[in-house]
Amino acid sequence: MSETLYNGIVLPAPWPPQRQMKDMQTLEPMAVPYLKNPPAVIPIDVGRQLFVDDFLIESTTLQRKFHKAEYYRDNPVLRPDRRWEKAGRPASAIAFSDGVFYDPQDKLFKAWYMHALQGGVCYATSKDGIHWDKPALDVRPGTNIVILSGQRDSSTVWLDLETKNPQQRFKLFQFHRDVWQSTVHTSPDGIHWSADVWTGPAWDRSTIFFNPFRKVWVYSIRDYMFLPPWDYSCVPPKPIGRSRKYWECKDFVAGAQWTGGKFGTDWKPGEPVTWCAADRLDSPGATEKDVKSELYNLDAVGYESLMLGLFSIWHSNAGKNRPKINDIMLGFSRDGFHWDRPFREAVMPLSDDPKAWNWANSQSVGGGCLIVGDRLYFYASGRNSTEDTTGLAFMRRDGFSSMEAGENEGVLTTRPVVFKGRYLFVNVDSDNGSLTAEVLDKDGNVIAPYTKENAVPVAADKTLQAVTWKGADDLSPVSGKPVRVRFHLKNSALYAFWVSPEESGSSHGYVAAGGPGFTGPTDTVVADGYK
């Protein structure tokens, strides 16, 4: 039986899609079914509606612009300064996925990271997400180590704010190089963890994330894609190489007991599904004999009305004096499986300076990003010749992309949407211009009094801005009815819109890894979040 999502998308059956390696041999970007055939009417009650693709857009004269993050000037924010962090070479305090979350229970930023090379898991806290403390704990007395791993590789920690079991408030998945297997753990506090529970077959740099829209845990399992004849005789198998398999489950621990999924093999029923890889757009200008880019890792998180994917794209091994060259790029999914990647530049680029904290091997962090007032906080690992560290970058809230107009007025009309809310809000930069909106019926006729003439022009640079009309208290008369929204912009950039049930502007979308003021996994107290 097909499943209909919160945004009107109907998932194909069977689910997940039964992809095989041959589906990826063309190196074409992943086909995204819901962009080719969007729902006739799109419900928009969940979250801010972002313009990262054309899912919501029926027509427009605006230009889409993608944006990069801006690094914190005093990076790195976590570096190896403890004895146990300097036990290996290089010294390490590196979030190799691991996780950074805001815990509303303790009102603290919390981070997990790897100490030393393939060491255990350490724990740190912060009041502002910038300055971090490494508390002395009782797991390994006198240190902030919370798990002594077996030559750990990738690890992911997740703060689960939806669980009904307080003993499983934190989840952890990690790969052990000494036995070449993975384990899952749970914890009430992120410090004291349960014993090992071994998972199905997985490989180094495998990770997890939670899809809050469907309430499933997704294991992002590293694979290595082979071209025919699909055996080890063709190592190194170019041009596909590192890639991902997909496994979803409702129960984090019990669901991790999959079978099969052997490295570089085709999918069989009951096994993790062949999922995604780098494609030709990740290697512009490359020939078949060139080293192609590969998908080193995929972390993801629910952000407002979609899944935000952080794609660590490997380009090359630059040589023995410089570690792997990875870039962190973004992708977007509205069904949790198919990814649209319209912007193929690093949002957190590497530095060419060998002394810089991010000279090489940048990797994303579990939880993706946090919302701190008007900004998003992105954490990433970085390496140079002397140490492995963790840095921070900032981006405007919802700031992945904007729809923009210059001196000549531009227009954007949405597809038919439906909502239960009453108040229209936008994230807009119209300080030197203006934004107005009107509401149209299913036949394209403007509905009075929601006309352009009655609209109060918005001239502001705000990530939370109400849109109003003269002669109308709110959108109650059109609530529950299919309508289109038409935006008129001049010298402005529009990042998102949403219809809230509250005058405060709460979006009821997912807030990724959280942030100060939020009390749960969704934005229900937006005013507090902006304080």
SULMOSUL-V672234 format. One record per helix or strand. SS is the DSSP state (A for helix, B for strand). FROM is the first residue (numbers start at 1). TO is the last residue. If there is no record, write none. Layout:
SS;FROM;TO
SS;FROM;TO
//
This chain:
B;4;4
B;10;10
A;21;24
A;33;36
B;42;43
B;49;50
B;57;60
B;63;66
B;70;71
B;78;78
A;83;85
B;91;103
B;108;115
B;121;126
B;132;133
B;137;137
B;143;143
B;145;147
B;152;159
A;166;168
B;170;176
B;181;187
B;193;193
B;197;198
B;207;211
B;216;225
A;232;234
B;241;249
A;254;256
B;273;277
A;280;282
B;294;304
B;306;319
B;322;333
B;340;340
B;348;348
B;360;365
B;370;372
B;375;383
B;387;396
B;401;405
B;410;414
B;417;418
B;423;429
B;434;440
B;446;446
B;455;455
B;458;458
B;461;467
B;469;469
A;476;478
B;483;490
B;492;500
B;510;511
B;522;522
A;526;529
//
